[in-house]
Amino acid sequence: MRTLVRVTDIRILDQFYIPVEERFERLTRLARSVPGIAVAAVSIVTPRRQRFKSVVGWNVTELPIELNLCRTTISEGGIVVVPDALRDKRFANHPLVDNSRGFRFYVGYP
C-alpha cells in the first residue's frame, strides 16, 4: 500500500526551482516510519504542477497538475483524510489510485 501525505499549497512559486530541504526530509522520514506507510511527501502545489519538497518511497520530483491528488484538499480548504481512496468517490477514478500504483490512504493539509 502506498501513501501520499501533502502538507502545503504555495501557488506563487510556480516559476521557481524548489530544492529539497532537510527539515522536510525529516518529516517524510518520520511519516514513512509508521507501519504500512510506503510513500510520504511534502509538496508545493502551483497552478501548473505539484513539486515535491521531500518524497520518500517514490522516485518523483514533480507531477503535472492533472495528476495532483491534492486538488480536493485545496478546494475543501482544510484537512482531508481518506482511509481508502478506492472507496472515496473523490479519488476512486484517479490515475494514481489504481491497482498498478496502489495509492490508497491519503492525508492532505493546506
Residue pairs with C-beta under 8 A, 6 or more apart in sequence:
1 36
1 38
1 102
1 104
1 105
2 38
2 39
2 57
2 58
2 101
2 102
2 103
2 104
3 31
3 36
3 37
3 38
3 39
3 40
3 103
3 104
3 105
3 106
3 107
4 39
4 40
4 41
4 58
4 69
4 96
4 103
4 106
5 28
5 31
5 40
5 41
5 42
5 106
5 107
5 108
6 41
6 42
6 43
6 45
6 69
6 70
6 73
6 106
6 107
6 108
6 109
7 24
7 27
7 42
7 43
7 53
7 109
8 42
8 43
8 44
8 45
8 53
8 109
8 110
9 44
9 45
9 70
9 73
9 74
9 110
10 44
10 45
10 46
11 45
11 46
11 47
12 46
13 44
13 46
13 51
14 46
14 47
14 48
14 49
18 44
18 51
18 53
20 52
20 53
20 54
21 53
21 54
24 42
24 53
24 54
25 54
25 56
27 40
27 42
27 54
28 40
28 41
28 42
28 54
28 55
28 56
29 40
29 56
30 40
31 37
31 40
31 56
32 38
32 39
32 40
32 56
32 57
36 105
37 57
37 105
38 57
38 102
39 55
39 56
39 57
39 58
39 103
40 55
40 56
40 57
41 52
41 54
41 55
41 56
41 58
42 52
42 53
42 54
42 55
43 50
43 51
43 52
43 53
43 55
43 70
44 50
44 51
44 52
44 53
45 51
45 65
45 68
45 70
45 74
46 65
47 65
48 64
48 65
49 62
49 63
49 64
49 65
49 68
50 62
50 63
50 64
50 65
50 67
50 68
50 70
51 61
51 62
52 60
52 61
52 62
55 61
65 71
67 94
67 95
67 96
69 91
69 94
69 96
69 97
69 103
69 106
69 108
70 108
72 80
72 90
72 91
72 108
73 79
73 80
73 108
73 109
73 110
74 110
77 110
78 109
78 110
79 107
79 108
79 109
80 106
80 107
80 108
80 109
81 106
81 107
82 88
82 90
82 91
82 105
82 106
82 107
83 105
84 104
84 105
85 91
85 92
85 94
85 97
85 103
85 104
85 105
85 106
86 92
86 97
86 104
91 97
91 106
94 103
95 101
96 103
97 103
97 104
